[in-house]
Amino acid sequence: MEEIWHNIVNLADAQHIISKGGFYLILFVIFAETGLFFGFFLPGDYLLFLAGMFVATSKLDVGIVTMILGLIVAAIAGNFVGYWFGYRTGPMLYNKKDSFFFKKKYLLAAEEYYKKQGAFTLIIGRFVPIVRTFAPIFAGVVKLDARKFAFYNIVGAVFWITSLTLLGYFLGRKFEKEINEYLLYIIIGFILVTTLPLVITVLKRNFNNNNK
């Protein structure tokens, strides 16, 4: 619930990033959230949705093809950086103390999710906050085969970026006048749906630990 609330608080930030920062800042946010361990708090899912919607409503002066291709490249590059970081410094992360930019519990939650889903986590984990940040890092920690990682990384990035960005784009075109009235509810729905798997994983891990 803490993570859900944190993401809700960031709704205004996501809109601010798009309206004030523009195309290149959006690319950097997606890169940071998918590859840098301190990017776990960034608003990825609804940032993609809003980016597509803002392109459709001409609030961003960039074409939808350029937006999607740029986001895919940023997401792929971010995961490669995360993989490299985990590969090089993995064991140190488990001994690292919590700070504002690093939470060990998030790494452990991503590890639990990864063990359950395997390398496929790099695809479905794209839609789960926290997991999409730490999954590539953990893949580097366990030294997943680089070619296998690259395949899942690319497929996951294409699926994640195109689905959410095009959803925002087509809804923005079809319901341009009405979309603002329901935007908050749509984004909250995104947060609840994408956060639920992580919440279940954490609750199961805590339950199992308490019963040992």
C-alpha positions as CSV (number, residue, x, y, z in Angstrom):
1,M,0.0,0.0,0.0
2,E,2.9,2.3,0.7
3,E,4.2,1.9,-2.8
4,I,0.7,2.5,-4.3
5,W,0.3,5.7,-2.3
6,H,3.7,6.8,-3.3
7,N,2.9,6.4,-7.0
8,I,-0.4,8.2,-6.6
9,V,1.4,11.2,-5.1
10,N,3.7,11.2,-8.2
11,L,0.8,11.6,-10.6
12,A,1.3,15.4,-10.8
13,D,5.0,14.8,-11.3
14,A,4.4,12.6,-14.3
15,Q,2.3,15.3,-16.0
16,H,4.9,17.9,-15.0
17,I,7.7,15.8,-16.6
18,I,5.8,15.7,-19.9
19,S,4.5,19.2,-20.0
20,K,7.7,20.9,-18.8
21,G,10.5,18.5,-19.7
22,G,9.4,17.4,-23.1
23,F,10.5,14.4,-25.2
24,Y,14.1,14.1,-24.0
25,L,13.3,14.2,-20.3
26,I,10.7,11.5,-20.9
27,L,13.4,9.3,-22.5
28,F,15.7,9.9,-19.6
29,V,13.1,9.0,-17.0
30,I,12.3,5.7,-18.8
31,F,16.1,5.0,-19.1
32,A,16.6,5.7,-15.4
33,E,13.6,3.7,-14.1
34,T,14.6,0.6,-16.1
35,G,18.3,0.6,-15.4
36,L,19.4,2.6,-12.4
37,F,18.7,1.2,-9.0
38,F,17.7,4.7,-7.7
39,G,15.0,5.0,-10.4
40,F,12.5,2.7,-8.7
41,F,10.3,5.6,-7.6
42,L,9.9,7.1,-11.1
43,P,6.4,7.0,-12.7
44,G,7.0,4.6,-15.6
45,D,3.6,3.1,-16.6
46,Y,1.5,6.2,-16.5
47,L,4.3,8.3,-17.9
48,L,4.1,6.2,-21.1
49,F,0.3,6.4,-21.1
50,L,0.4,10.2,-20.7
51,A,3.2,10.5,-23.3
52,G,1.0,8.8,-25.9
53,M,-2.0,10.9,-24.9
54,F,-0.1,14.1,-25.0
55,V,1.2,13.3,-28.5
56,A,-2.4,12.6,-29.6
57,T,-3.6,15.9,-28.2
58,S,-0.7,17.9,-29.6
59,K,0.6,18.8,-26.2
60,L,4.0,17.3,-27.3
61,D,5.5,18.4,-30.6
62,V,6.7,15.0,-31.6
63,G,5.3,12.2,-33.8
64,I,4.0,9.0,-32.2
65,V,6.5,6.8,-34.2
66,T,9.4,9.0,-33.0
67,M,8.1,8.8,-29.5
68,I,7.7,5.0,-29.4
69,L,11.1,4.3,-31.1
70,G,12.9,6.7,-28.7
71,L,11.2,5.1,-25.7
72,I,12.0,1.6,-26.8
73,V,15.7,2.5,-27.3
74,A,15.7,4.2,-23.8
75,A,14.1,1.1,-22.2
76,I,16.5,-1.3,-23.8
77,A,19.5,0.8,-23.0
78,G,18.4,1.1,-19.4
79,N,18.1,-2.6,-18.9
80,F,21.5,-3.2,-20.4
81,V,23.0,-0.7,-17.9
82,G,21.1,-2.5,-15.1
83,Y,22.4,-5.9,-16.2
84,W,26.0,-4.6,-16.4
85,F,25.7,-3.0,-12.9
86,G,24.4,-6.2,-11.4
87,Y,27.0,-8.3,-13.2
88,R,29.8,-6.2,-11.9
89,T,28.6,-5.3,-8.4
90,G,25.9,-7.9,-7.5
91,P,27.2,-9.3,-4.3
92,M,27.9,-5.8,-2.9
93,L,24.2,-4.9,-3.2
94,Y,23.2,-7.5,-0.7
95,N,25.5,-5.9,1.9
96,K,24.6,-2.4,1.0
97,K,22.7,-0.4,3.7
98,D,19.4,1.2,3.0
99,S,19.4,4.8,1.9
100,F,17.1,7.2,0.2
101,F,18.3,5.9,-3.2
102,F,18.4,2.2,-2.4
103,K,16.0,-0.2,-0.6
104,K,17.2,-3.7,-0.1
105,K,13.7,-5.0,0.3
106,Y,13.0,-4.0,-3.3
107,L,15.9,-6.0,-4.5
108,L,14.7,-9.0,-2.5
109,A,11.2,-8.6,-3.8
110,A,12.5,-8.5,-7.4
111,E,14.6,-11.6,-6.6
112,E,11.6,-13.5,-5.4
113,Y,9.6,-12.5,-8.4
114,Y,12.5,-13.4,-10.7
115,K,12.9,-16.9,-9.1
116,K,9.2,-17.5,-9.6
117,Q,8.9,-16.4,-13.2
118,G,12.5,-17.0,-14.4
119,A,14.0,-14.9,-17.2
120,F,10.4,-14.3,-18.5
121,T,10.3,-11.7,-15.7
122,L,12.3,-9.4,-18.0
123,I,9.1,-9.3,-20.1
124,I,6.2,-9.3,-17.7
125,G,8.2,-7.5,-15.0
126,R,8.2,-4.5,-17.3
127,F,4.6,-3.9,-16.2
128,V,5.4,-4.2,-12.4
129,P,6.8,-1.2,-10.5
130,I,10.0,-1.9,-8.7
131,V,10.5,-5.2,-10.5
132,R,11.2,-3.5,-13.8
133,T,14.0,-1.6,-12.1
134,F,15.6,-4.4,-10.2
135,A,14.9,-7.4,-12.5
136,P,17.7,-6.6,-15.0
137,I,20.1,-5.9,-12.1
138,F,19.3,-9.3,-10.6
139,A,19.7,-10.9,-14.0
140,G,23.2,-9.5,-14.0
141,V,23.8,-10.7,-10.4
142,V,23.0,-14.3,-11.4
143,K,24.9,-13.8,-14.7
144,L,22.1,-14.7,-17.0
145,D,23.4,-15.5,-20.5
146,A,23.9,-12.2,-22.3
147,R,22.2,-13.3,-25.5
148,K,19.2,-14.6,-23.6
149,F,19.1,-11.4,-21.6
150,A,19.2,-9.3,-24.8
151,F,16.3,-11.2,-26.3
152,Y,14.0,-10.8,-23.3
153,N,15.1,-7.2,-22.9
154,I,14.2,-6.2,-26.4
155,V,10.9,-8.2,-26.5
156,G,9.9,-6.8,-23.1
157,A,10.8,-3.2,-24.0
158,V,8.8,-3.3,-27.3
159,F,5.8,-4.9,-25.7
160,W,5.8,-2.5,-22.7
161,I,6.4,0.7,-24.6
162,T,4.1,0.1,-27.5
163,S,1.1,-1.2,-25.5
164,L,0.9,1.6,-23.0
165,T,2.0,4.4,-25.3
166,L,-0.4,3.5,-28.1
167,L,-3.2,3.0,-25.5
168,G,-2.7,6.6,-24.4
169,Y,-2.4,7.7,-28.0
170,F,-5.6,6.1,-29.3
171,L,-7.6,7.1,-26.2
172,G,-6.3,10.6,-26.6
173,R,-7.4,10.8,-30.2
174,K,-10.8,9.2,-29.7
175,F,-11.8,11.0,-26.4
176,E,-9.7,14.2,-26.6
177,K,-12.3,16.3,-24.8
178,E,-13.4,13.8,-22.3
179,I,-10.1,12.2,-21.4
180,N,-9.0,14.9,-18.8
181,E,-12.1,14.2,-16.7
182,Y,-11.3,10.5,-16.2
183,L,-7.5,10.8,-16.4
184,L,-6.9,10.4,-12.6
185,Y,-9.1,7.3,-12.4
186,I,-7.4,5.7,-15.4
187,I,-3.9,6.2,-13.9
188,I,-5.0,5.0,-10.5
189,G,-6.3,1.9,-12.3
190,F,-2.9,1.4,-14.0
191,I,-1.2,1.7,-10.6
192,L,-3.4,-0.8,-8.9
193,V,-3.3,-3.4,-11.7
194,T,0.5,-3.2,-12.2
195,T,1.4,-3.0,-8.5
196,L,-0.8,-6.0,-7.4
197,P,1.6,-8.8,-8.5
198,L,4.4,-7.2,-6.5
199,V,2.2,-6.7,-3.4
200,I,1.1,-10.4,-3.6
201,T,4.8,-11.5,-3.9
202,V,5.9,-9.4,-0.9
203,L,2.9,-10.6,1.3
204,K,3.6,-14.2,0.4
205,R,7.3,-13.8,1.3
206,N,6.4,-12.2,4.6
207,F,3.9,-14.9,5.3
208,N,6.3,-17.7,4.6
209,N,9.0,-16.1,6.7
210,N,6.6,-15.7,9.6
211,N,5.6,-19.4,9.4
212,K,9.2,-20.7,9.4
